[in-house]
Amino acid sequence: MAFSAAIILAAGEGTRMKSADPKVLHTLAGRTFLNRVMSSVRALDPGILAVVVHYQAERVTEAARSYDENVTIVQQDDIPGTGRAVQCAMAQLSPDGQLDGSVLIAASDMPLLDADTLRRLMDFHAASGNSATVLTTILDDPTGYGRIIRDSEGHVLRIVEQKDANSSELAVHEVNTSVYVFDAKVLSQAIAGLSNNNAQGEFYLTDALEKAKEFGGVGAYAAPDALAVEGVNDRVQLASLAKQHNRRICEAWMRAGVTILDPDTTWIEDDVELARDVTVLPGSFLQGYTTVAERAVVGPYTTLIDAVIDEEAVVERSRVQGTHIGKAANIGPWTYLRPGNELGEGTKAGAFVEMKKAHIDNGTKVPHLSYVGDAHIGEHTNIGGGTITANYDGKRKHHTEIGSGVHVGAGNLFVAPVTVGDGVTTGAGSVVRHDVPADSMVYSENTQHVVEGWKPAE
């Protein structure tokens, strides 16, 4: 049976998050809930991928289209409920009931919902011949979830929401994950007569299963991994889910040959790539599309964001973003590398150094207390402590060029745009405003004035 459409429900506010942002735009491991669910669903290649929006619809729509430019956006009206969301979706996707095949419906607040679980659900539905299939899981504590009520033969009778359940129903541990597969034509008929006669005054999609039973069986497929289908309703649940997910990521990297001394204080996002024999020390955060090559050491207390770290480099107690660090480079402690830096092999950016759009060639060292921005420094140059490239004139950024084999004295100020040739030596405290030819020495002559008796006697 064809996979005709997937409908992702992203209309809710998520009031329990206590946030100015829609719940679906909160993040786990570097990506929003909506992004993660859309990616998993898109991996199954549905004919149509639709996202239903309502609360802060413009923001959610913009986000959804940034994740998939071909997504179909469905506007839910002010009538609340998941059932109403699907009514709006089917009215737009299949106004004349022409849609045929399977329709997957998924909530957008399950950030760890993965393509493999969805594929197994779709295969189970196709093989069972049911008119509808519910994705379920078994929880030790099912509080807050709709309960799966089965008959004596194991068929799904109904799904009862927490607020509508009686005491015997609340004792059930099999819960609804808010993921369903319907035959398209069955879905169109099943949602037509939904009622909001319940504690919430909403149109529940779960009630459509009652109607679906008239057209065939309603089955249930239990997800093998409860974590994959765990929903997030508040920040306590988000923290718990993020912690469990991160622990799995760390364990997977350790089994692949990475040393992580303290997984409890090491956070690694999904798109990070680590080579074998990398060491990650406590308190480190590896984010975005960061890659770390063999025998590199990261941490302790280091943040890498979209960084590329080559073999044998050491990055200690630093923040590095959008930067390429070369082989055997030494970074930190207390170093801030902003986006756009290229540091070559054997380079150093030491204590309290900040760089932005700096290209530092092999063997060059910027040991401490310096700022290098919009600059290129050649090979085997040493930058004295307290050096600043003054790149901004109040309106525009300007470039500083410092050659190879240069010895820069302490406390230098390079006023860009300026070029310093190879082999130059600069005196301590120099202010370099004009180009300096190769193999020369430059210093600023400062007149020292002493005023005696300046501090009056007490």
N, C-alpha and C positions, 0 to 999 in steps of 0.2 A: 504494500500500500504506500502511495506517495506521501511524503512529508510535506503537506501543503503549506502550513503556516505555523509560526511560533508567536505567541502573545506573551509579552513580559509586562507584568503589572507594576507600574511605577507612579501611581497617581497619589499615593497617600502622603500625609505630612510626617508621620512618625512622631507623634506628640511626646511619647515617652523618652525620646532622645533629648528633649528640652533644648532644642537648637534652632537657630535662625536658618539653618540649611535643611533642605529636604533630606530625609533619611537615606535615600538612595545615592546621595552624593557624598555621604561619609565614606571614609577609606579604611581598607584593611590591607596591610602589606603593600602599600603604595598605590593601590588602585581603588576607585570608587566601587561600591556595591554594584551599581548599574553596569559599569564597565566589565566587571568580572562575570556577571551573569550573561550579559550580551555576548561576550567572547565565547563562553561555554556553549551557548545555544547556537551561535553562528557556526561553530565547528561541526555541527550536524547538518549544515547546509539546507535549512528550510527554504521552501519556495518563497515565502514572505516572512520577514522578521519585523514584527510590530511592537511598539512600546506605547503603553497607555499612560497618559500624563494628565495631571489636574493641578495639584498643589505646586505653586511656583513653576507652572508649565513651561514658561520660556526658558528658564535655567535648565530644567531637566531635558527639554527638547534640544537645546544647544549642546549639552553634554552627550546625549545619545547620538546626535549626528556627527559629533567629533569622533566617536568610537566607530561609527559605521555610517558612511554617507548615504547608503542605500536603505537605511531603516525607514519604516513607515510609522509615522506618528499619529496616534489616535487620541483625540481630546475627549476625556470623560466629562460629563456634565456635573451638575451639583448634586445629583442623586447619589448617595454613598453606597459603597459595597463592592466587593470583588465581582459579584454577579453582574452588577451594573457595568463595571469596567469591561467585562467580556461581551455584554450586550452591545456596548458602543463599538467595540472592536469588530465584532462580527457584522454589525450594520455597515461598517465601512469596508471591510475586507470581502464580504460576501452578501451584498445587498439583495441579490435575487436568489440566494441559496445555491449559487453555482459552485462554491468551493467544495472540492472533493478530496478525500484522503484524510490523513491524521492532522490534528491540531494540538500542539503542545502549549500548555499554559503554565507559566512559572512566575513566582513572586520574585521581586528584585532585592529582597532583603536577606538573601542567603548567599553571602559573598564567597563561600567555598563550594558552591554547587559546580560540579565539574562535568566535562563533556562525557567522560566514561560512564558516570552514573546515568546521565540522560540517555545515552545510547542504549544502555541495558534496559532502561524503562521502555524505550521505543520498541526494542526487539521483543520484550515481554508482551507488550500490548499487541503487536502484530501477530505473534504466535498464539496468543490466547483466544483471539476472535472476539474479545469483549468490545462492547460499544464505548466503554470508558475504563481507564485505569488510573488509580491513585498511587502516587509515590508516598510510601510511609516509612517510618523508622520506629524503633523501640527505644524509649528513654527511661532511665531510672527515675527521673523527676519530670513528668509530663506537664507540669503546671504551665498554663498559658496557651497550650496547643489544643486544637480540635482533636477529639478522640475518634478512633476508627471503631465502629460498632459492626461486628460480624454476626452472621447467623451460625447455626450449629454446624453447618458444612464449610464454614470459613469464607463465605461470600460476603462482600461489603453490603451491609444494610443501609448505613447512613454515616455521616460525619457530624458529630455534635460539638459545637463550640464550647469553650470553657464556661462562659457565662450562662449557657443554656443547658448545661449538663446536670443530671441528677447525681446522687452520691455513688451509685453503682457505675455510672458512666465515667465519673471522675476517677474511678479506681483503675480504669483501663490505661495501659502503658504504651500501646501502639497509637501513634499520633500521625495526623495529617501534616505533610510538609508543604502544602500549598502548591504542589506540582502535579499536573494532570495531563493525560492524553485522552482526547475524545475523537471519535469519528466526526468529521466536519458536519455532516448532515444531522447526526444525532445531537451535536452541540447546539446547532441553530434551533432545533425544536425544544431542547431541554431548557434553554435559557429564556424561552418565550414567556413562560408562565411563572416566573419567579415572584415570590412574595417577600415583603419586609416585615412580616409578623413575627418578630423575634426581639430579644432583649436590647439589641443594638439599633433596631429600626433600619437595618441595612439589607440589601439584596446579596445574599450569600451565594457564592458559586457552588458551595458544597451542596446546596439544595438541588442543584441541577443533576446531581447523581441520582436522586430519587426518580427523576423523570427519565434519566438515561436507562434505568433498569427496565423500562417498558420496551426498549428497543434491543435489548441484549444484556449480557452479563456486565457487571461492574467488578473489575478486579483490582487487586492491590499488589504492588511490587515493593518489597522492603529493601531499602537502600542498604548495601553492605557496610557503609561507613556513615555512622550517624553524624559525624562532624561535617560531612559534605552537604548535609541538608539542614544544618542548624540555622535557625533564623536569628536575627538581631532586632530586638525591640528597644533596648536602652543601652547606655554606655557601659554598664556593668557586664552585660552579655557580650558587648563588643570587645571589651578588654579580655574577657575569658576566652573567647574564640580566637582572638589574635594571639594570645599566649600559647594556646594549644597548637595553632597552625605554625607559629614560629618554632616551637619545639620540634615539630616534624621536619621543618626545613633544616634546622641545625643538625638533627640526627642523620638526615639524608646526606648532608655534606660531610659529616664525620665518617660515615660509612664509605664515602667516596675518596677518603684520604686527606681530608682537611682537619687540622687540629683546631678545636674550639675549646678553650680552657673552661669557659663558664657559659653554657647555653642559656642559663637563666638571665644573663645580662647582655647577651649578644643577640642583635636583631638583624635578620637578613631577609630582604624582600625577594619576591618570586623571580624577578628578572636578573638577579645578580648571578654572575658566573665565577666560580672559584676553581683554580687548578689544584692538583694534588700537592701535598706538602706546603700548602699555604697555612699560616698560623694566624688565627684571629684571637686577640686577647680581650679580656673582659671590658664591658662598657662600650662596645663598638656597635655602630649602626651602619649597615651596608645597604644602600638604597638605589632605586632606579636601575639603570643599565650598567652598573659597576661591574668591571671585570678585574680579577686579581690573578696574576701569573704565578708560576711555581716558585716556592721558597720565599715568597714575599711575606712580610710580617705586618699585620695591621693592628694597631692599638698599643696599649689600652686607651680607652676613652677617645675613640676616633670616629668621625662621621665621614663616610664616602658617599657622594651623590653623583651618579653618572660619571664616575672616575675610571680611568684605565691605569692600572698599576702593573708595571713590568716585573720581570724576574728579579728576585733578591732585594727588591726595594723594601725600605722600612718606613712606615708612616705612623708616628707616635703622637698621641694626644693632639690631634689636628682635625680641622674641617677642610675637606677637599671636595670641590664641586666642578664638574665639567673640565677636568684637568687630566692630562696624560703625564704620568710620572715614569721616567725611564729606568732602565735596569740599574740595580744597586744604588739608586738614589736614596738619600736620607732626608726625611721630612719630619720636622718637629723638634721638640715639643712646642705646643701653643702656636702652631702655624695655621694661617688662614689663606687657602688658595681658592680664589674666586674663579668663575668660569673663564675659559679661553687660554689656559696656560699650557705650555709644552716644556717639560723639563727633561733634559737629555740624560744619558748614562752617567752615573757617578756624580750627579749634581747634589747640591744641598740647599734646602730652605729651612733655616734653623729657627731658634726660639723667637717668638713674637715677630715673625716675618709675614707680611701680607703681599700677595701677588694677584694681578688681574691682567689678562691678555699679555702675559710675559712669555717670551721664548728664551729659554736658558739652555745654552749649548753644553755639550759634554764636559764634565769635569769642573764646571763653574760652581762657585759656592757663594751663597748669600746667608752668612751664618746667623745673624741676629739683628733684631730691632730695626728692620728696614721695610720700605715699601717700594715695590717695583710694579709699575703699571704702564701698559701700552709701550712695552720696551722689548728690545732684543739685546741679549748679552752673549758675546762669542764664547769660545772654548777657553777653559782653564783661567778664568778671570776670578779674582777675589774681591768681593764687595765688602767694604768695611762697615762695622756696626753703625746704626743710625743714619744710613743713607736713604735718600728719598728721590724718586723720579717725580718731579712736579709736572704732571701731564695735563692738567686742566687749567685753562686760563679764564674760566668763568662762563665760557660759551662753548668751547670746543676742546676735544681731547687731542693731544699731540704726542708724537713718537720720540722715544729716546733710543739711540743706537750706541752701544758700548762694545768695543771690539774684543778680540781674543788677547789673552796674556796681559790683561789690564790689572793694575793694583790700585784699588780705590781706597783712599784713606777714610778714617772714621768721620762721621758727621758730614758727609758730602750731600750737596743738593744739586741735582741736574735739572735745569729749567728747560723743558721741552718746548719746541723741537730743537734737539741738539745731537751731534754725532761726535763720539770720542773714538779715535783710531786705535789700532792694535798697539800693544806694548806701552801704553800710556801709564804713567804714575800720577796720582792726584794727591795733593797734600790734605792733611786733616783739616776739616772745617771749610773746605772749598765750596764755593758756589760757582758752578760751571754753567755759563749762559751762552757761550759761543762754541763753535766746533773746535776740536782739539786734534792736531795732526798726529799721526802715528809716531811712536817711539819718543815722545816728548814728556815733559813734566808740566803739570799745571797746578797752581795754587792760588788762593785768594789772599791778598795782603790785607790783613785786618789790623787796624790801629787800636792798641789797647790803652784805655784811659783809666787812671786810678785817681779817685777823689778821696783824699784822706779826711778823716774827721766827719765822714758823712753821717754816721750814727751818733747822735748827741749823747754826751755822757749823762748818766743818771745821777 
